[in-house]
Amino acid sequence: MRIDPWASTQYKDYNRLREDFGIQEFKFEMPDPHKLFRRGVIFGHRGFNSVYSAIKEKRKFAVLTGLVPSGPMHLGHKMTIDQTIYYQSLGADVFITVADIEAFGVRGIGFEKAKEIAINEYVLNYIALGLKPCQIYFQSKRKNVTDLAYKLGRKTNLSEMRAIYGFNDSTNMTHIFAPLIQVGDILHVQLDEYDGPRPTIVPVGVDQDPHIRFARDIASAHRLFNVTETKDKKIGVFVKTDENVNKLLDGAEKTLKNMGYADLKKIPKYKAMYILGAAKSDTEKIDESLISVEKKFGGYAFYPPAATYQRLMTGLTGGKMSSSEPESAIFLSDAPKDAVKKVKNSKTGGAVSLEEQKKHGGKPDECSVYELLIYHLVESDSELEEIYSKCRSGERMCGKCKKFAAEIIEEFLKKLKEKRESAKDMMNDYVVDE
C-alpha cells in the first residue's frame, strides 16, 4: 500500500493506514475543541505531543499549511483552514504557502494563472471564513524556502524519493524537486528570520502523509544530536557530526543537569553521553531541550514537524471530492442555487425505497449528505446525534436531510459571498512576497 499525494484515491480504512504507516491515533483533549476534533474527523497524528505541550503551557508554536492553486476551493479544502483558524485562536503563528512551484511542476499551471486562482479562490475565502492576519506567501517568491530546499536536499537522494513518491524515469525534474520545496515550506518557519525553532503543526488530509514523513526525515537528518534508547535500555545522546564534539557534549551535559538528570556518563571517544535513570518516554523532551545547544553551533535545530490527519471528504457522487469533478464537490464560489441542486442530487445512504427505509432504516455512515452535516453544517453534537438516530431507525427520510442541508448551504454561501467582498480590502494584511 502506498499513499500518493497527487492521486484521486479515496482512503477509507483509516485503521490500516495507522498500522501500515505508523500514524498515531489522536487522543488529545483540546481546549474548546473544534467539531472536527470532537467528531473524530481528525483521526491521527505524528509528533503532536510537542505542539500539545506548547498549547497547554502557552508557549510559541507555528502552523504551516498550503494550497495548490489548480482549481476552485471546495468544502474538502475548507477543513484544513478551519483547523488553521482554530490553532490561530490558540496563539499559533500562521504561515500559508501558495504552492505555485508544485502547481507548475505537477499540473503545468503557469505562475500568473496560479496567482489568480490562489487569490480569488482561496485567500479571499480564508479571510471570509475568519482567518486573522498572517503570512500568506508564494513558493516561487520566497527565496528562503527555495534556498532551504536546495540546502536540505544534500541529505536525501533519488532512491529515497522514488521509495516515498513512486517517481519513475519519466517524472519531470520540477515534479521531483517539488517535495523538497514543500520541506522548505514546512521547516523555514523555524529559521531565525521567522522567530526561530519552535513546535510546528501541519494539518493535512491523510493523502499528504508522504510529505510529512519526508519533512520529518529531513529535519532529523540535519540535527546535530540523536537521542535514542540503546539495546540495553539506556537513553543515549549521540553527536552526529565530527566537529565540536566535546563542546556539544559539554553543552548537552549542562542542559541535562539543569533538567534534573544528575547521573550522566559522557564518552567523548564514542561521541556519546548516557543518561542513567532516564526512561524511553523522556526521549522527546530531551531531544527538544538540546535544540538550544545545537543553535549555538550553527545547526538548523529543527523541531520535527508535527501533523494532524483528517479524513478525506466523500464526494457528493460517492467518490473522492475533487476540483476536477464539479458535481462531486460544493465549491465556495458556487452560486447558492447551484450548490442546492448538487445537494439534492447527491448520493445518500438511504434504502432503495421509502418503504424499505422505514422498515430497515438508512445508513448515515455511508451518506455524503450526513458527512456534510458532520464536517461543516451542524455545530450541535446533540442535534447531529438525533439526526443519526432517526436515520438509522427509519424515522427520518433522505429527502428531509437533503432539504435541511441544502438550506444551510444556501445561507452559508450567501453570507460568505458578502464577506468575500469585504475581504478584498484586507488583502495587504495577509499576502506577502508577491
Secondary structure, 3 states (H helix, E strand, C coil): CCCCCCCCCCCCCHHHHHHHHCCEECCCCCCCCCHHHHCCCEEEEECHHHHHHHHHHCCCCEEEEEECCCCCCEHHHHHHHHHHHHHHHCCCEEEEEECHHHHHHHHCCCHHHHHHHHHHHHHHHHHHHCCCCCEEEEHHHCHHHHHHHHHHHHHCCHHHHHHHHCCCCCCCHHHHHHHHHHHHHHHHCCCHHHCCCCCEEEEEEHHHHHHHHHHHHHHHHCCCEEEEECCCCCEEEEECCCCCHHHHHHHHHHHHHHCCCCCEEEEHHHCEEEECCCCHHHHHHHHHHCHHHHHHCCCCCCCCCEEEEECCCECCCCCECCCCCHHHCCECCCCHHHHHHHHHCCCCCCCCCHHHHHHHCCCHHHCHHHHHHHHHHCCCHHHHHHHHHHHHHCCCCHHHHHHHHHHHHHHHHHHHHHHHHHHHHHHHHCECCC
